[in-house]
Amino acid sequence: MFDLNDHTARVLVGEPFFAALSRRVEKRINKDIPTAGVRVNERGFYEMVYNPDFFETLTDREIGGVLKHEFYHLIFRHCEERLPEGGMSKIWNIATDLAINSHLIGELPENGCIPGQGHFKDYPVGLSSEQYLKMLQDDPRSQSSGGGEDGEEGDGLPDNMDDHSGWGGDKDSEDKKEQAKQRLKEALKGAAEEAAKRDWGSVSNSVRETVMEALKSRLDWRKVLRYFVKCSQNAHKKSTIKRINKRFPYIHAGRRADRVANVAISIDQSGSVSEEMLAAFYAELDKLSTLATFTVIPFDTRVEEEHVFIWKKGMTHKKERYLHGGTCFDAPTAFVNDRDFDGHIILTDMEAPKPRRSKCQRMWLTTQDCKDRVYWSTHERIVAIDD
């Protein structure tokens, strides 16, 4: 079976930016779609899904064009942020493809919606998705061939090349989308840094500006934190006659699952952490306590076990400092690894060597200034709180 991962390095030769971005986007086979598409998956990551049967029919140049087409959807934030007020529609799908394919003329399969060609020969090259959307809304050919008011908007237009069915999502996935946006931002930043050292390839100046502008935008880190807590929930199940057993109704008791977030939060109390930063950390934990109960672990080069405590949901605690020494992230990591935690958040100024591996998912919370000065690399989430 055709494996896209085996071909990306070859087809993206001469495209350092897209090659770097490609390494940061997971690709997964999905034969339920006809071609390819990008979407947010259940783990809060942007991923590219593709049908191997479609890619087996393409040349290397066309494979590279389709890859770049999908990555442009991520760069231009078509999947989530720029959805029009009315939500998903066929003409919005085509409008986004027209905007992207202005950059990919001569690189795509024949069924691509390309301005200046075929059905869209009268459409100028180089407009935004919103501008193309307005043109499509005013185009009488956007109605069905039967005419009249019964025609669905866009029914008379050709289908776009790729699959957009995973765009948008429901309101219940807002936290997941915020997490995906942060991860995409970090992926774009890494790709831009690699391209700056080498070459941007075919990426135009206007797209470079779009990428750099996207990197300036602020993330609502509280949503990321809330999503992390939700992902660290264990289901504690017990029998109850108040629920119907799906397999043996009215014969056996049903099961109820109580989900509890078993999260450890380590607070850096080393001398380099100012009183102001420590107070900010406690203030954010006070807000987090409205969502869950968690264990607070004060540390510097060691864990102050005497003052480890459980911060119960709905309770408040004042700021307290017990330590003033150096910093070692191995100390809280070892403490958490030896216990049954599902998530670990470290509040710190990041001024210590890279720690050992964590057995549970780990996230770092710091200020933007401290995040910019981190001298070791990690694939774990580092989130900057607002001042």
C-alpha positions in Angstrom: 0.0 0.0 0.0 1.2 3.5 -0.8 2.7 5.1 2.3 2.9 8.9 1.9 5.6 9.2 4.6 8.0 7.3 2.3 7.7 9.9 -0.4 7.5 13.3 1.3 11.3 13.8 1.6 11.8 13.2 -2.1 8.8 15.3 -3.4 9.6 18.2 -1.1 13.2 18.6 -2.2 13.9 22.3 -2.6 11.1 23.2 -0.2 12.8 23.5 3.2 9.8 25.3 4.9 7.2 22.7 3.7 9.5 19.8 4.4 10.1 21.1 8.0 6.3 21.6 8.5 5.6 18.1 7.0 7.8 16.5 9.6 5.6 18.1 12.3 2.2 17.0 10.9 1.1 13.4 11.4 -0.1 11.6 8.2 -2.7 8.9 8.5 -4.3 6.6 5.9 -8.1 6.9 5.6 -9.8 5.1 2.7 -13.2 6.7 3.7 -12.2 9.9 2.0 -11.6 10.1 -1.8 -8.4 12.2 -1.8 -6.8 14.0 1.2 -7.6 16.5 3.9 -6.5 18.1 7.2 -8.4 18.2 10.5 -8.0 18.2 14.3 -8.0 14.6 15.6 -9.4 13.3 18.9 -6.0 13.9 20.6 -5.9 17.6 19.9 -3.4 17.4 17.0 -3.7 18.7 13.4 -3.3 15.7 11.1 -3.4 15.0 7.4 -5.5 12.0 6.3 -5.2 10.6 2.8 -6.4 7.8 0.5 -3.4 5.9 -0.8 -5.3 4.8 -3.9 -5.6 8.5 -4.9 -1.9 9.2 -4.4 -0.8 6.1 -6.4 -2.3 7.8 -9.5 -0.2 11.0 -9.1 3.2 12.1 -10.3 5.9 13.2 -7.8 5.2 16.9 -8.7 1.4 16.4 -8.1 2.1 14.6 -4.8 4.2 17.6 -3.7 1.5 20.0 -4.8 -1.2 18.2 -2.9 1.0 18.1 0.3 1.6 21.9 0.0 -2.1 22.4 -0.7 -3.1 20.8 2.6 -0.3 22.6 4.5 -1.6 25.9 3.1 -5.0 25.2 4.7 -3.2 25.1 8.0 -1.1 28.2 7.3 -4.2 30.2 6.3 -6.2 28.8 9.3 -9.1 27.7 7.0 -10.0 24.7 9.1 -11.2 26.6 12.2 -10.6 30.3 12.7 -11.7 31.7 9.3 -14.9 29.8 8.8 -17.6 32.2 7.6 -20.5 33.2 9.8 -22.8 30.6 8.1 -20.3 27.8 8.7 -19.2 25.2 6.3 -20.5 25.3 2.7 -19.5 24.1 -0.7 -18.7 27.6 -2.0 -16.5 28.3 1.1 -14.6 25.0 0.4 -14.0 26.1 -3.2 -13.1 29.7 -2.1 -10.3 28.4 0.2 -9.0 26.1 -2.6 -8.9 29.0 -5.1 -6.9 31.1 -2.7 -4.4 28.3 -2.1 -4.1 27.1 -5.6 -3.1 30.6 -6.8 0.2 29.6 -5.3 0.3 26.1 -6.9 -0.5 26.6 -10.5 1.0 23.8 -12.6 1.6 21.6 -9.5 -1.8 20.0 -9.0 -3.9 17.2 -10.5 -6.5 18.1 -13.1 -9.4 18.2 -10.7 -8.1 21.1 -8.7 -10.1 24.4 -8.6 -7.6 26.8 -10.0 -8.2 30.5 -10.7 -7.7 31.5 -14.4 -8.4 27.9 -15.6 -11.5 25.8 -16.5 -14.7 26.8 -14.7 -12.8 29.6 -13.0 -11.0 31.1 -16.0 -12.5 34.5 -15.4 -11.4 34.5 -11.7 -8.2 36.5 -11.1 -5.2 34.9 -9.4 -4.0 35.9 -5.9 -7.2 36.8 -4.0 -8.0 35.9 -0.4 -10.6 33.2 0.5 -13.1 35.8 1.5 -12.7 37.7 -1.8 -13.3 34.4 -3.8 -16.2 33.6 -1.6 -17.9 36.9 -2.5 -17.2 36.3 -6.2 -18.7 32.8 -5.9 -21.8 34.2 -4.2 -22.3 36.6 -7.0 -21.7 34.1 -9.7 -25.0 32.9 -11.3 -23.3 29.6 -12.1 -23.1 28.9 -8.3 -26.8 27.8 -8.4 -27.9 24.4 -9.6 -28.4 23.9 -13.4 -32.1 23.7 -12.7 -32.1 27.4 -11.6 -34.8 28.9 -9.4 -34.7 29.3 -5.6 -34.6 25.6 -5.0 -31.0 25.4 -6.1 -28.5 24.9 -3.3 -25.7 27.5 -3.2 -22.7 26.1 -5.0 -24.6 23.2 -6.5 -23.7 24.2 -10.0 -19.9 24.3 -9.3 -17.4 21.5 -9.7 -16.3 19.7 -6.6 -13.1 20.8 -4.9 -10.2 18.4 -5.0 -9.6 17.6 -1.3 -11.8 16.6 1.7 -12.9 19.4 4.1 -15.4 17.3 6.1 -13.3 17.4 9.3 -13.3 21.2 9.5 -15.2 23.2 12.2 -16.2 20.6 14.7 -18.7 21.1 17.5 -18.6 23.4 20.5 -17.7 20.5 22.8 -14.3 20.4 21.2 -13.3 24.0 21.8 -10.6 23.1 24.3 -9.2 20.4 21.9 -9.1 23.0 19.1 -7.2 25.5 21.3 -4.7 22.7 22.1 -4.3 22.0 18.4 -3.9 25.7 17.6 -1.0 25.9 20.1 0.7 22.8 18.6 0.3 24.2 15.1 1.8 27.5 16.1 4.8 25.7 17.5 5.1 23.6 14.3 5.0 26.7 12.1 7.5 28.4 14.4 9.9 25.5 14.1 9.5 25.3 10.3 10.0 29.1 9.9 13.2 28.9 11.9 14.5 26.1 9.8 13.6 28.0 6.6 15.2 31.2 7.8 18.5 29.3 8.2 18.3 27.7 4.7 15.7 28.8 2.3 11.9 29.3 2.1 11.7 27.6 -1.3 8.6 28.5 -3.3 6.9 30.3 -0.4 6.0 33.9 -1.5 6.8 37.0 0.6 3.1 37.4 1.3 2.8 33.9 2.8 5.9 34.4 4.8 4.3 37.5 6.3 1.2 35.5 7.0 3.2 32.8 8.9 5.1 35.4 10.9 1.9 37.2 11.8 0.3 34.0 13.0 3.3 33.4 15.3 2.6 36.7 17.0 -1.0 35.9 18.0 -1.7 35.1 21.7 -3.1 31.7 22.8 -5.8 31.5 25.4 -3.6 29.4 27.6 -6.3 28.8 30.2 -8.2 26.7 27.7 -5.1 24.7 27.0 -4.7 24.1 30.8 -8.3 23.1 31.1 -8.0 20.7 28.2 -4.8 19.2 29.8 -6.7 18.6 33.0 -9.6 16.9 31.1 -7.1 14.6 29.3 -5.7 13.6 32.7 -8.9 12.1 34.0 -9.2 8.5 35.1 -12.6 6.7 35.0 -13.4 5.0 38.3 -16.3 2.6 37.6 -18.7 1.0 40.0 -21.9 -1.0 39.8 -25.3 0.8 40.2 -28.9 -0.3 39.8 -29.7 3.2 38.7 -28.2 2.5 35.3 -29.4 0.0 32.8 -26.8 -2.6 31.8 -26.5 -2.3 28.0 -25.5 -6.0 27.5 -27.8 -7.5 30.1 -30.7 -5.0 30.7 -32.7 -5.6 33.9 -30.6 -8.7 34.7 -27.3 -7.2 35.9 -26.7 -3.7 37.4 -25.3 -1.1 35.1 -22.0 0.8 35.6 -21.3 4.4 36.5 -18.0 6.1 35.7 -16.8 8.9 37.9 -14.0 10.8 36.2 -11.4 12.2 38.4 -8.4 14.3 37.3 -5.3 12.9 39.2 -3.0 15.8 38.4 0.3 16.8 40.1 1.2 20.5 40.0 4.8 21.2 41.0 5.7 24.8 42.0 9.2 26.0 41.5 10.2 27.9 44.7 13.9 28.3 43.8 15.6 31.6 44.4 15.3 32.7 40.8 11.5 32.7 41.0 10.4 36.1 42.2 7.7 36.7 44.7 5.6 38.3 41.9 5.9 35.2 39.7 5.1 32.9 42.7 2.0 35.0 43.5 0.9 34.7 39.8 1.3 30.9 39.9 -0.9 30.7 43.1 -3.4 33.0 41.5 -3.8 30.7 38.5 -4.0 27.6 40.7 -6.8 29.3 42.5 -8.7 29.5 39.2 -7.8 26.0 38.3 -9.3 24.7 41.5 -12.7 25.5 40.2 -12.2 22.7 37.7 -10.5 19.9 39.6 -8.7 18.7 42.8 -4.9 18.4 42.4 -1.8 17.8 44.4 0.6 20.7 44.9 4.3 19.9 45.1 6.8 22.7 46.2 10.4 22.1 45.0 13.7 23.7 44.3 16.6 21.1 44.1 14.4 18.7 46.1 10.7 18.2 46.9 9.6 19.7 50.2 7.5 16.6 51.0 6.4 18.0 54.4 4.4 20.7 52.5 3.0 18.6 49.7 -0.8 19.0 49.9 -4.0 18.3 48.1 -5.7 21.4 46.8 -9.4 20.4 46.9 -11.8 21.6 44.3 -13.4 24.9 45.3 -10.9 25.7 48.1 -8.5 28.6 48.2 -4.9 28.8 49.5 -2.6 31.7 50.0 0.9 31.9 48.5 3.6 30.3 50.7 7.3 29.9 50.1 9.2 27.2 51.8 12.4 27.0 49.7 15.0 29.4 48.2 17.7 27.2 46.7 18.6 26.2 43.1 16.4 24.4 40.6 16.3 20.7 39.6 13.4 19.4 37.6 14.4 15.8 38.2 13.2 16.2 41.8 9.5 16.7 41.1 9.6 14.4 38.1 10.9 11.5 40.3 8.3 12.3 43.0 5.5 12.1 40.4 6.9 9.1 38.6 6.9 7.1 41.9 3.2 7.8 42.4 0.0 7.2 40.5 -0.5 10.5 38.7 -2.1 11.0 35.2 -0.8 14.4 34.5 2.0 16.7 35.7 2.2 20.5 35.4 5.3 22.3 36.4 5.1 26.1 37.2 8.6 27.4 36.8 10.9 30.1 35.3 12.5 27.2 33.2 16.1 28.0 34.5 17.4 24.5 35.1 18.8 21.6 32.9 16.5 19.4 30.9 14.8 16.8 33.3 14.4 13.1 33.1 11.5 11.5 31.2 8.1 11.7 32.8 5.9 8.6 33.0 2.7 10.6 32.6 2.0 13.5 30.3 3.8 16.7 31.4 3.3 20.4 30.7 5.2 23.5 31.6 3.7 26.8 32.7 5.9 29.9 32.7 6.0 33.5 31.5 6.5 34.5 27.9 9.9 36.0 28.7 11.1 32.8 30.4 9.7 30.6 27.6 11.8 32.6 25.1 15.0 31.9 27.1 14.6 28.1 27.4 18.0 26.6 26.3 16.9 23.0 26.0 14.5 21.5 23.5 11.4 19.4 24.2 8.3 18.1 22.5 6.3 18.7 25.7 3.9 21.6 25.9 5.4 24.9 27.2 2.7 27.5 27.7 3.3 31.1 28.6 0.8 32.8 30.9 -0.2 36.4 30.3 1.4 39.1 32.4 
